[in-house]
Amino acid sequence: MIIPSDFYDILKKHNINFYTGVPDSLLKNFCVYVDEHCKPQEHIITANEGNAIALAAGYYLATGKISAVYMQNSGLGNAVNPLTSLTDKEVYRIPLLIIIGWRGELDGRDEPQHVKQGRITPSLLELLEIPYRILDAKSNPDTLMDELFKITNTSQTPVALLVRKDTFADYRSKLQINNKAILMREDALRQILALANPKDLVVSTTGKTSREVFELRTERGETQQDFLTVGSMGHTASIALGVALGNPARRVLCLDGDGSLLMHMGALPIIGSLKPANLVHVLLNNGAHESVGGQPTVANQIDFAAIAKACGYRDYRLATDNASLISCWEAIDQAPGPVLLEVRICKGARNDLGRPTCTPEQNKSAFIKKARD
């Protein structure tokens, strides 16, 4: 395996001193090392991958220095526009190094949302005409980086490094995220499902939130009936909005995360402008990208009450413990939406947390049956 500190030193040798991107579980050991060894202005975790490409481009324009942009391969979709219309050789010719976690490479041995993405990632890079190399535990990173930096320095265009699973050796973070929360996410979800009306339609965000919702339905002795957004990070609120507009007679509960909400925050003013009275937008805020390694978001620095009001939501509520969650829900039950309910939660989940045993197609069918019943 490759030691994160060794790889960091290799990039430093090539004058990389600015990092930006969206965390990925395959890259987490390296990203955690970067976060702990860069100054705050040298490492920026962005809301989405397109933002990271643009940020790196701006840094190059001001300094003439190449940046490293990291992401999961599913994030390439968010990055396609700036990669083709900003940094491309036919537009502004801006060099940068893209480090991509190659989820789903081993077909059938990953979560369903990663399988196709893993299969098409090399072809997508080829279509984008971005030269790339593959890094794994047995690679010689010095040689690979010499090759890539020679290309990007000569062509003045982006290059990419596809990183396979189990490439980086373990590195444990010494940093702690403290948002003064006492509720675990699973306990908050358990309470929300208990408070919800049986007819409510639930749309839950990707990662551990949907995994916990799935297991809580089993715990409650109920059949799977929620839309588990296993991929499409950042789009949960828009999916829920579509459901709410399509079925105004039923209340829709959007179970969102802070990383997801921040990724495509433009959904909030659209929701606020349409004012769907049947939409409850629940923000489970632990200030972290927990499902991909626990790196911090900026959610603990944001006034979501002011944002909700500015975007046109009819109400905002804040829950920090079980009692306040119940109290907030009682108020929500008596007033029309859209309402943003922020629930401050701790980082962490059970070690034995499972994954949905149904396929996405089965999940879709179960949700459709409930939504159209």
C-alpha positions as CSV (number, residue, x, y, z in Angstrom):
1,M,0.0,0.0,0.0
2,I,1.0,3.6,-0.5
3,I,1.7,5.7,2.6
4,P,-0.4,8.9,2.5
5,S,2.6,11.0,3.7
6,D,4.8,9.5,1.0
7,F,2.3,10.4,-1.7
8,Y,1.8,13.9,-0.3
9,D,5.6,14.4,-0.4
10,I,5.6,13.3,-4.1
11,L,3.0,15.9,-5.0
12,K,4.8,18.5,-3.0
13,K,7.9,17.7,-5.1
14,H,5.9,18.7,-8.1
15,N,4.9,22.0,-6.5
16,I,1.4,21.0,-5.5
17,N,0.5,23.1,-2.4
18,F,-3.3,23.6,-3.0
19,Y,-5.9,20.9,-2.6
20,T,-9.6,21.0,-3.2
21,G,-12.4,18.6,-3.8
22,V,-15.2,16.4,-2.4
23,P,-14.3,13.5,-0.1
24,D,-14.4,9.9,-1.2
25,S,-14.1,6.8,0.9
26,L,-11.4,5.3,-1.3
27,L,-9.3,8.5,-0.9
28,K,-10.1,9.2,2.8
29,N,-6.8,8.2,4.3
30,F,-4.9,10.5,1.9
31,C,-7.5,13.3,2.2
32,V,-7.4,13.2,6.0
33,Y,-3.6,13.5,5.9
34,V,-3.9,16.4,3.5
35,D,-6.4,18.1,5.8
36,E,-4.1,17.8,8.8
37,H,-1.0,18.9,7.1
38,C,-2.2,21.9,5.0
39,K,-3.0,25.3,6.2
40,P,-6.8,26.2,6.0
41,Q,-6.3,28.2,2.8
42,E,-4.4,25.4,1.2
43,H,-7.1,22.7,1.4
44,I,-10.7,23.6,0.6
45,I,-13.5,21.0,0.8
46,T,-16.0,22.3,-1.8
47,A,-19.8,21.8,-2.0
48,N,-19.5,19.9,-5.3
49,E,-16.9,18.7,-7.7
50,G,-17.6,21.3,-10.4
51,N,-16.9,24.0,-7.7
52,A,-13.5,22.3,-7.0
53,I,-12.5,22.4,-10.7
54,A,-13.4,26.1,-10.9
55,L,-11.6,26.9,-7.7
56,A,-8.5,25.2,-8.9
57,A,-8.8,27.1,-12.2
58,G,-9.0,30.4,-10.3
59,Y,-6.0,29.5,-8.2
60,Y,-4.0,28.8,-11.3
61,L,-5.0,32.1,-12.9
62,A,-3.8,34.0,-9.9
63,T,-0.6,32.0,-9.1
64,G,0.4,30.0,-12.2
65,K,0.4,26.9,-9.9
66,I,-1.2,23.6,-10.6
67,S,-3.7,22.3,-8.0
68,A,-4.8,18.8,-7.0
69,V,-8.6,18.2,-7.2
70,Y,-9.9,15.0,-5.6
71,M,-13.3,13.3,-6.0
72,Q,-15.2,10.1,-6.3
73,N,-15.7,8.9,-9.8
74,S,-19.5,9.6,-9.5
75,G,-18.5,13.2,-9.0
76,L,-17.2,13.4,-12.6
77,G,-20.7,14.2,-13.6
78,N,-20.7,17.4,-11.6
79,A,-17.3,18.3,-13.1
80,V,-18.0,17.7,-16.8
81,N,-19.1,21.2,-17.5
82,P,-16.1,23.1,-16.2
83,L,-13.8,20.4,-17.6
84,T,-15.2,20.9,-21.1
85,S,-15.9,24.6,-21.0
86,L,-13.3,26.1,-18.7
87,T,-10.1,24.0,-18.3
88,D,-10.2,22.2,-21.7
89,K,-7.4,22.6,-24.3
90,E,-9.9,24.2,-26.7
91,V,-11.0,26.8,-24.2
92,Y,-8.6,28.2,-21.5
93,R,-6.1,25.4,-21.3
94,I,-5.8,25.2,-17.5
95,P,-3.6,22.5,-16.1
96,L,-4.6,20.6,-13.0
97,L,-4.3,17.1,-11.4
98,I,-7.6,15.3,-10.8
99,I,-7.4,12.4,-8.3
100,I,-10.3,10.1,-8.7
101,G,-11.5,7.3,-6.4
102,W,-12.5,4.5,-8.7
103,R,-15.6,3.1,-7.0
104,G,-17.4,0.2,-8.8
105,E,-14.4,-1.0,-10.8
106,L,-15.0,-4.6,-9.7
107,D,-18.4,-5.1,-11.3
108,G,-21.0,-6.5,-8.9
109,R,-18.8,-6.0,-5.8
110,D,-19.9,-2.5,-4.9
111,E,-23.1,-0.7,-4.3
112,P,-25.5,-0.6,-7.3
113,Q,-25.1,3.1,-7.9
114,H,-21.3,2.6,-8.4
115,V,-21.3,-0.4,-10.8
116,K,-22.1,1.4,-14.0
117,Q,-20.1,4.5,-13.0
118,G,-17.1,2.2,-12.3
119,R,-17.4,0.5,-15.6
120,I,-17.6,3.7,-17.7
121,T,-15.1,5.9,-15.8
122,P,-12.1,5.2,-18.1
123,S,-14.2,5.7,-21.2
124,L,-15.6,8.9,-19.8
125,L,-12.0,10.3,-19.2
126,E,-11.1,9.2,-22.8
127,L,-14.3,11.0,-24.1
128,L,-13.3,14.1,-22.2
129,E,-9.8,13.7,-23.7
130,I,-8.2,13.8,-20.3
131,P,-4.9,11.7,-20.1
132,Y,-4.9,9.4,-17.0
133,R,-3.0,6.8,-15.2
134,I,-4.1,4.1,-12.7
135,L,-2.8,4.0,-9.2
136,D,-3.0,0.9,-7.0
137,A,-1.2,-0.5,-3.9
138,K,1.6,-2.0,-6.1
139,S,2.2,1.1,-8.3
140,N,5.3,3.2,-8.3
141,P,3.7,6.6,-7.6
142,D,6.9,8.5,-8.3
143,T,7.0,7.2,-11.9
144,L,3.3,7.8,-12.5
145,M,3.3,11.3,-11.2
146,D,6.4,12.1,-13.3
147,E,4.5,11.0,-16.4
148,L,1.3,12.9,-15.5
149,F,3.1,16.2,-14.6
150,K,5.1,16.0,-17.8
151,I,1.9,15.8,-19.7
152,T,0.0,18.6,-17.8
153,N,3.0,20.9,-17.8
154,T,3.5,20.5,-21.5
155,S,-0.1,20.5,-22.7
156,Q,-1.4,23.0,-20.0
157,T,-4.5,20.8,-19.6
158,P,-6.0,18.6,-16.9
159,V,-4.7,15.1,-16.2
160,A,-6.2,12.4,-14.0
161,L,-5.1,9.7,-11.6
162,L,-7.6,6.8,-11.2
163,V,-7.1,5.3,-7.7
164,R,-8.2,1.7,-7.0
165,K,-9.7,0.4,-3.8
166,D,-7.2,-0.2,-1.0
167,T,-4.5,1.8,-2.5
168,F,-3.7,4.0,0.4
169,A,-2.5,2.7,3.8
170,D,-4.6,3.6,6.9
171,Y,-4.3,7.0,8.4
172,R,-6.5,8.0,11.4
173,S,-7.5,11.6,11.9
174,K,-6.6,13.3,15.1
175,L,-9.2,16.1,14.5
176,Q,-12.6,16.0,16.1
177,I,-15.8,17.6,14.9
178,N,-17.8,19.1,17.8
179,N,-21.2,20.5,17.0
180,K,-22.4,20.0,20.7
181,A,-24.9,17.5,19.5
182,I,-26.2,14.6,21.7
183,L,-28.5,12.8,19.2
184,M,-27.2,10.0,17.1
185,R,-28.6,10.0,13.5
186,E,-30.2,6.6,13.9
187,D,-32.0,7.7,17.1
188,A,-33.3,10.9,15.4
189,L,-34.5,8.8,12.4
190,R,-36.2,6.4,14.7
191,Q,-38.1,9.2,16.4
192,I,-39.0,10.8,13.1
193,L,-40.5,7.6,11.7
194,A,-42.4,7.2,15.0
195,L,-43.8,10.7,14.7
196,A,-44.6,10.5,11.0
197,N,-48.0,9.8,9.7
198,P,-48.2,6.3,8.1
199,K,-49.3,7.9,4.9
200,D,-46.3,10.2,4.7
201,L,-44.0,9.6,1.7
202,V,-40.3,9.5,2.8
203,V,-37.4,10.3,0.5
204,S,-34.0,9.8,2.1
205,T,-30.5,10.9,1.1
206,T,-27.6,8.7,0.0
207,G,-25.2,7.0,2.4
208,K,-25.8,6.0,6.0
209,T,-29.1,7.8,6.3
210,S,-30.8,5.5,3.8
211,R,-29.1,2.5,5.2
212,E,-30.5,3.4,8.7
213,V,-34.0,4.1,7.4
214,F,-34.0,0.7,5.7
215,E,-33.0,-1.1,8.9
216,L,-35.4,0.9,11.0
217,R,-38.3,-0.2,8.8
218,T,-37.3,-3.8,9.6
219,E,-37.0,-2.9,13.3
220,R,-40.6,-1.5,13.2
221,G,-41.8,-4.6,11.4
222,E,-42.8,-2.6,8.3
223,T,-42.2,-3.4,4.7
224,Q,-39.8,-1.2,2.7
225,Q,-41.8,1.8,1.4
226,D,-39.4,4.7,1.3
227,F,-37.4,6.1,-1.7
228,L,-33.8,5.4,-0.8
229,T,-31.6,7.7,-2.9
230,V,-28.6,5.4,-3.1
231,G,-26.7,7.8,-5.4
232,S,-27.3,11.3,-6.9
233,M,-25.9,13.1,-3.9
234,G,-27.3,16.6,-3.5
235,H,-30.5,15.9,-5.4
236,T,-32.6,14.4,-2.6
237,A,-34.5,17.7,-2.0
238,S,-35.3,18.0,-5.7
239,I,-36.6,14.4,-5.9
240,A,-38.7,15.1,-2.8
241,L,-40.0,18.3,-4.4
242,G,-41.1,16.4,-7.5
243,V,-42.9,13.9,-5.3
244,A,-44.6,16.7,-3.4
245,L,-45.8,18.5,-6.5
246,G,-46.9,15.2,-8.1
247,N,-48.9,14.1,-5.0
248,P,-50.1,17.2,-3.2
249,A,-52.6,15.2,-1.1
250,R,-49.8,13.4,0.8
251,R,-47.1,14.9,3.1
252,V,-43.5,14.3,1.8
253,L,-40.6,14.0,4.3
254,C,-37.2,14.7,2.7
255,L,-34.5,13.3,5.0
256,D,-31.4,15.2,3.8
257,G,-27.8,15.5,5.1
258,D,-25.7,18.6,5.4
259,G,-23.2,17.5,2.7
260,S,-26.0,16.6,0.4
261,L,-27.9,19.9,1.0
262,L,-24.7,22.0,0.5
263,M,-23.8,20.2,-2.8
264,H,-26.8,21.6,-4.7
265,M,-28.2,24.3,-2.5
266,G,-29.9,26.0,-5.4
267,A,-32.8,23.6,-4.8
268,L,-33.8,25.5,-1.7
269,P,-34.9,28.8,-3.4
270,I,-36.8,26.7,-6.0
271,I,-38.6,24.9,-3.2
272,G,-39.3,28.2,-1.4
273,S,-40.6,29.8,-4.6
274,L,-43.1,27.0,-5.2
275,K,-44.1,26.7,-1.6
276,P,-45.3,23.1,-1.6
277,A,-47.5,23.0,1.6
278,N,-46.9,19.2,1.9
279,L,-43.1,19.2,2.1
280,V,-41.1,18.8,5.3
281,H,-37.3,19.2,4.6
282,V,-35.4,17.5,7.4
283,L,-31.7,18.5,7.6
284,L,-29.7,15.9,9.6
285,N,-26.6,18.0,10.4
286,N,-23.5,16.4,11.8
287,G,-21.1,18.8,10.1
288,A,-19.4,16.0,8.2
289,H,-19.2,13.9,5.0
290,E,-19.6,10.9,7.3
291,S,-20.4,8.2,4.7
292,V,-17.1,8.8,2.9
293,G,-14.7,9.3,5.7
294,G,-15.9,11.9,8.1
295,Q,-14.2,15.0,6.6
296,P,-15.9,18.3,7.8
297,T,-18.4,20.3,5.9
298,V,-19.1,24.0,6.6
299,A,-22.6,23.3,7.8
300,N,-21.7,24.1,11.4
301,Q,-20.8,27.7,10.3
302,I,-24.1,28.4,8.5
303,D,-27.3,30.0,9.7
304,F,-29.9,27.7,8.1
305,A,-32.7,29.6,9.7
306,A,-31.7,32.7,7.8
307,I,-31.2,30.7,4.6
308,A,-34.6,29.0,4.9
309,K,-36.3,32.4,5.4
310,A,-34.5,34.0,2.5
311,C,-35.3,31.1,0.2
312,G,-39.0,31.4,1.0
313,Y,-39.6,28.5,3.3
314,R,-42.7,29.1,5.5
315,D,-41.0,28.0,8.7
316,Y,-37.7,26.8,10.2
317,R,-37.3,24.6,13.3
318,L,-34.2,23.4,15.2
319,A,-34.0,20.2,17.2
320,T,-31.0,19.3,19.3
321,D,-32.4,16.5,21.4
322,N,-35.3,14.1,21.5
323,A,-37.6,16.4,23.5
324,S,-37.0,19.3,21.1
325,L,-37.5,17.1,18.1
326,I,-40.9,16.0,19.4
327,S,-41.8,19.6,20.1
328,C,-40.8,20.8,16.7
329,W,-42.8,18.0,15.1
330,E,-45.9,19.0,16.9
331,A,-45.6,22.5,15.5
332,I,-44.9,21.2,12.0
333,D,-48.0,19.1,12.2
334,Q,-50.1,22.2,12.7
335,A,-48.7,24.4,9.9
336,P,-48.2,24.2,6.1
337,G,-44.8,23.7,4.5
338,P,-42.4,24.0,3.2
339,V,-40.6,23.9,6.5
340,L,-36.9,23.2,7.1
341,L,-36.3,21.2,10.3
342,E,-32.6,21.1,11.2
343,V,-31.7,18.3,13.5
344,R,-28.2,18.6,15.1
345,I,-26.7,15.1,15.3
346,C,-23.5,13.5,16.3
347,K,-21.1,11.9,13.9
348,G,-21.0,8.2,14.0
349,A,-23.0,5.0,13.2
350,R,-23.2,1.4,14.4
351,N,-20.3,-0.8,13.3
352,D,-22.8,-3.5,12.2
353,L,-24.9,-1.1,10.1
354,G,-26.0,-3.1,7.1
355,R,-27.0,-2.1,3.6
356,P,-30.4,-2.3,1.8
357,T,-31.0,-5.9,0.7
358,C,-33.5,-4.8,-2.0
359,T,-32.4,-3.7,-5.4
360,P,-33.0,-0.1,-6.6
361,E,-35.7,-1.4,-9.0
362,Q,-37.5,-3.2,-6.1
363,N,-37.1,0.0,-3.9
364,K,-38.6,2.1,-6.7
365,S,-41.6,-0.3,-7.2
366,A,-42.3,-0.3,-3.4
367,F,-42.3,3.4,-3.2
368,I,-44.4,3.8,-6.3
369,K,-47.0,1.4,-4.9
370,K,-47.3,3.5,-1.7
371,A,-47.2,6.9,-3.5
372,R,-49.9,6.0,-5.9
373,D,-52.1,4.0,-3.5
